[in-house]
């Protein structure tokens, strides 16, 4: 799939291998530093919140979640007990984002070929020129 700035969220149809990959543009997200204020102590932020502006969905991440996401972006695969809670929270956030409308998505078949689908001027178009996945 071509690279896009933003977040790709996928849903795979069980038993078929077909997937829908939605692309949510970077411009729809903001990152907020969560600050605890105190009149008596100096405090350091302990988390960041990723906010999807159109749906008001959010994901609060601490240092552990941020590290796991950064490592996953480099290709590491997690399937251990220690990261289970973080993976569960990320999956819940992604599932909610899958319900948000998007302007562009990809359909991927079980062999890794994909077609682009987009919405423009209230017309949904399927671009059948399938291209083998770069993965």
Secondary structure as a PSIPRED ss2 file (coil, helix, strand):
# PSIPRED VFORMAT (PSIPRED V4.0)

   1 X C   1.000  0.000  0.000
   2 X C   1.000  0.000  0.000
   3 X C   1.000  0.000  0.000
   4 X C   1.000  0.000  0.000
   5 X C   1.000  0.000  0.000
   6 X E   0.000  0.000  1.000
   7 X E   0.000  0.000  1.000
   8 X E   0.000  0.000  1.000
   9 X E   0.000  0.000  1.000
  10 X E   0.000  0.000  1.000
  11 X E   0.000  0.000  1.000
  12 X E   0.000  0.000  1.000
  13 X C   1.000  0.000  0.000
  14 X C   1.000  0.000  0.000
  15 X C   1.000  0.000  0.000
  16 X C   1.000  0.000  0.000
  17 X C   1.000  0.000  0.000
  18 X C   1.000  0.000  0.000
  19 X E   0.000  0.000  1.000
  20 X E   0.000  0.000  1.000
  21 X E   0.000  0.000  1.000
  22 X E   0.000  0.000  1.000
  23 X E   0.000  0.000  1.000
  24 X E   0.000  0.000  1.000
  25 X E   0.000  0.000  1.000
  26 X H   0.000  1.000  0.000
  27 X H   0.000  1.000  0.000
  28 X H   0.000  1.000  0.000
  29 X E   0.000  0.000  1.000
  30 X E   0.000  0.000  1.000
  31 X E   0.000  0.000  1.000
  32 X E   0.000  0.000  1.000
  33 X E   0.000  0.000  1.000
  34 X E   0.000  0.000  1.000
  35 X C   1.000  0.000  0.000
  36 X C   1.000  0.000  0.000
  37 X C   1.000  0.000  0.000
  38 X C   1.000  0.000  0.000
  39 X C   1.000  0.000  0.000
  40 X C   1.000  0.000  0.000
  41 X C   1.000  0.000  0.000
  42 X C   1.000  0.000  0.000
  43 X C   1.000  0.000  0.000
  44 X C   1.000  0.000  0.000
  45 X C   1.000  0.000  0.000
  46 X C   1.000  0.000  0.000
  47 X E   0.000  0.000  1.000
  48 X E   0.000  0.000  1.000
  49 X E   0.000  0.000  1.000
  50 X E   0.000  0.000  1.000
  51 X E   0.000  0.000  1.000
  52 X E   0.000  0.000  1.000
  53 X C   1.000  0.000  0.000
  54 X C   1.000  0.000  0.000
  55 X C   1.000  0.000  0.000
  56 X C   1.000  0.000  0.000
  57 X E   0.000  0.000  1.000
  58 X E   0.000  0.000  1.000
  59 X E   0.000  0.000  1.000
  60 X E   0.000  0.000  1.000
  61 X E   0.000  0.000  1.000
  62 X C   1.000  0.000  0.000
  63 X H   0.000  1.000  0.000
  64 X H   0.000  1.000  0.000
  65 X H   0.000  1.000  0.000
  66 X H   0.000  1.000  0.000
  67 X H   0.000  1.000  0.000
  68 X H   0.000  1.000  0.000
  69 X H   0.000  1.000  0.000
  70 X H   0.000  1.000  0.000
  71 X H   0.000  1.000  0.000
  72 X H   0.000  1.000  0.000
  73 X H   0.000  1.000  0.000
  74 X C   1.000  0.000  0.000
  75 X C   1.000  0.000  0.000
  76 X C   1.000  0.000  0.000
  77 X C   1.000  0.000  0.000
  78 X C   1.000  0.000  0.000
  79 X C   1.000  0.000  0.000
  80 X C   1.000  0.000  0.000
  81 X C   1.000  0.000  0.000
  82 X C   1.000  0.000  0.000
  83 X C   1.000  0.000  0.000
  84 X H   0.000  1.000  0.000
  85 X H   0.000  1.000  0.000
  86 X H   0.000  1.000  0.000
  87 X H   0.000  1.000  0.000
  88 X H   0.000  1.000  0.000
  89 X H   0.000  1.000  0.000
  90 X H   0.000  1.000  0.000
  91 X H   0.000  1.000  0.000
  92 X H   0.000  1.000  0.000
  93 X H   0.000  1.000  0.000
  94 X H   0.000  1.000  0.000
  95 X H   0.000  1.000  0.000
  96 X H   0.000  1.000  0.000
  97 X H   0.000  1.000  0.000
  98 X H   0.000  1.000  0.000
  99 X C   1.000  0.000  0.000
 100 X C   1.000  0.000  0.000
 101 X C   1.000  0.000  0.000
 102 X C   1.000  0.000  0.000
 103 X C   1.000  0.000  0.000
 104 X E   0.000  0.000  1.000
 105 X E   0.000  0.000  1.000
 106 X E   0.000  0.000  1.000
 107 X E   0.000  0.000  1.000
 108 X E   0.000  0.000  1.000
 109 X C   1.000  0.000  0.000
 110 X C   1.000  0.000  0.000
 111 X C   1.000  0.000  0.000
 112 X C   1.000  0.000  0.000
 113 X E   0.000  0.000  1.000
 114 X E   0.000  0.000  1.000
 115 X E   0.000  0.000  1.000
 116 X E   0.000  0.000  1.000
 117 X E   0.000  0.000  1.000
 118 X E   0.000  0.000  1.000
 119 X E   0.000  0.000  1.000
 120 X E   0.000  0.000  1.000
 121 X C   1.000  0.000  0.000
 122 X C   1.000  0.000  0.000
 123 X E   0.000  0.000  1.000
 124 X E   0.000  0.000  1.000
 125 X E   0.000  0.000  1.000
 126 X E   0.000  0.000  1.000
 127 X E   0.000  0.000  1.000
 128 X E   0.000  0.000  1.000
 129 X E   0.000  0.000  1.000
 130 X E   0.000  0.000  1.000
 131 X E   0.000  0.000  1.000
 132 X E   0.000  0.000  1.000
 133 X C   1.000  0.000  0.000
 134 X C   1.000  0.000  0.000
 135 X C   1.000  0.000  0.000
